[in-house]
Amino acid sequence: MKKISILSVVLMLLSTLLLFAEGNKAGFGNLSKNSQAPIEAIADNMVVDSEQSKAELSGNVEIIQGDMHLYAEFVRVIYEDERSDINRLYAQKNVILISGQDRASADEADYDLERGSIILKGNTSIIQDGNIARAEQAEIDIDTGAATLSGRVRTILQSDEDVD
C-alpha cells in the first residue's frame, strides 16, 4: 500500500514538473510577443550613468513592455550606449511579473533580453491557469514560456472542475 501511494505522489510531481516545463501551448503569458515592443519605465527616482550604460530606478518602479508588467522597488537597466537598446533589467525587492493572465513574484529578477530569459530568485511563485508553483528559483524562457524550477519546489494543481 505504501509503495502505491509513494508512486502516486512521484507520478503527480513528475506530471506537474512536465506541465510547468512544457507550459500550456502559450507558455508564461505572451513574453515572446512582447520582447520587441518598446519598454516604458516609471519610478519615483531615476539615475542615469551614460559612461556605464546603465540607469537605476527606485521607488514604485513599473516597467511595461507590451502587456508585460514588471513591478519592484529597485530596477537596474543595462543598455547599449550607441543605440540605447536595453540588454538587461535587474529588479530587486517585491518583484512582481505579470504577463497576460499569468503572474510571478520573487525577491529578485534578472530579465536578460539578449539571452531570452527571466531568472527569478528567492521566494519564487508562479501562478498560471489556477496552478501554483513555488521554488527558490525559476527560469522562464521568453520564446517558449517554459519554466524550470529549482530549490524545494512545491506545486498545487487545480482540476478543470476547480477552476470553473
C-alpha positions in Angstrom: 0.0 0.0 0.0 2.8 2.5 0.9 4.5 1.7 -2.5 1.4 2.6 -4.4 0.8 5.9 -2.5 4.5 6.9 -2.9 4.4 6.0 -6.6 1.2 8.1 -7.0 2.9 11.1 -5.4 6.0 10.7 -7.6 3.9 10.5 -10.7 1.9 13.5 -9.7 5.1 15.5 -9.1 6.6 14.4 -12.4 3.4 15.4 -14.3 3.4 18.8 -12.5 7.0 19.4 -13.5 6.2 18.5 -17.1 3.3 20.8 -17.0 5.4 23.8 -16.0 8.4 22.7 -18.1 6.3 22.4 -21.3 3.8 25.0 -20.2 0.5 25.2 -21.9 0.7 26.0 -25.6 1.1 29.7 -24.9 3.7 29.3 -22.1 4.0 32.0 -19.4 1.9 34.9 -20.6 2.9 36.2 -24.0 6.5 37.1 -23.3 7.8 36.3 -26.8 5.2 38.6 -28.4 6.3 41.4 -26.1 10.1 41.1 -26.5 10.3 43.5 -29.4 7.8 46.1 -28.0 9.0 49.4 -26.7 9.8 49.5 -23.0 8.3 52.2 -20.7 9.8 52.8 -17.3 8.1 54.7 -14.4 9.6 55.3 -11.0 9.9 57.8 -8.1 13.6 58.3 -8.9 16.0 57.6 -11.8 19.7 58.0 -12.0 21.3 57.6 -15.5 25.1 56.8 -15.8 25.9 57.2 -19.5 29.5 56.2 -19.1 28.5 52.8 -17.7 25.4 52.5 -20.0 23.0 51.9 -17.1 20.1 53.5 -15.3 18.9 52.8 -11.8 15.2 53.3 -11.0 13.9 53.2 -7.4 10.7 53.6 -5.6 7.4 52.2 -7.0 9.1 51.1 -10.2 7.0 49.8 -13.1 8.4 48.6 -16.3 5.9 48.0 -19.2 6.6 46.1 -22.4 3.5 45.2 -24.4 1.2 43.5 -22.0 4.1 42.5 -19.7 4.4 44.5 -16.4 7.3 44.3 -14.0 6.9 45.9 -10.6 9.7 46.3 -8.0 11.3 48.7 -5.5 14.6 48.9 -7.5 15.5 48.2 -11.1 18.8 48.5 -12.8 18.7 48.8 -16.6 21.7 47.9 -18.7 21.7 49.3 -22.3 23.9 49.6 -25.4 25.4 53.1 -25.3 25.3 53.6 -29.1 21.7 52.7 -29.7 20.0 52.8 -26.3 18.8 49.2 -26.8 18.1 47.6 -23.5 20.1 44.4 -22.8 19.1 43.5 -19.3 16.8 44.5 -16.5 17.7 43.5 -12.9 14.9 44.0 -10.3 15.0 43.7 -6.5 12.5 43.8 -3.6 8.9 42.9 -4.0 9.3 41.8 -7.6 6.0 41.0 -9.5 5.9 40.0 -13.1 2.5 39.9 -14.9 2.1 38.7 -18.5 -1.4 38.2 -19.7 -3.3 36.2 -17.1 0.0 34.7 -15.7 1.7 36.1 -12.6 5.1 35.5 -11.0 6.7 37.0 -7.9 10.2 36.8 -6.3 12.7 38.6 -4.2 14.7 39.5 -7.4 14.5 39.0 -11.1 17.1 39.1 -13.9 15.5 39.8 -17.3 18.2 39.1 -20.0 16.7 40.3 -23.3 19.7 39.1 -25.3 19.6 35.6 -23.9 15.8 35.5 -23.9 15.2 34.5 -20.3 14.0 35.8 -17.0 15.5 34.3 -13.8 13.5 34.7 -10.6 15.3 34.1 -7.3 14.2 33.9 -3.7 10.6 33.0 -2.6 9.6 32.5 -6.2 5.9 31.9 -7.0 4.4 31.3 -10.5 0.6 31.3 -11.0 -0.7 30.0 -14.3 -4.2 28.8 -15.2 -5.0 28.5 -11.5 -2.0 26.3 -10.9 0.7 27.5 -8.4 4.4 26.6 -8.3 6.7 27.8 -5.6 10.5 27.4 -5.5 13.7 29.2 -4.6 14.5 29.8 -8.3 12.7 29.8 -11.6 14.0 30.4 -15.1 11.4 31.3 -17.8 12.3 31.0 -21.4 10.8 34.1 -23.2 10.4 32.3 -26.6 8.7 29.1 -25.3 7.3 30.2 -22.0 8.7 27.1 -20.4 9.8 27.4 -16.8 12.5 25.4 -15.0 12.1 25.5 -11.2 14.7 24.5 -8.6 15.2 24.6 -4.8 12.4 23.0 -2.8 9.8 23.0 -5.5 6.1 22.9 -4.4 3.2 22.8 -6.8 -0.6 23.0 -6.4 -2.6 21.9 -9.4 -6.3 22.8 -9.9 -8.5 20.4 -11.7 -10.7 21.8 -14.5 -13.7 21.5 -12.2 -11.9 23.6 -9.5 -11.2 26.4 -12.0 -14.9 26.8 -13.1 
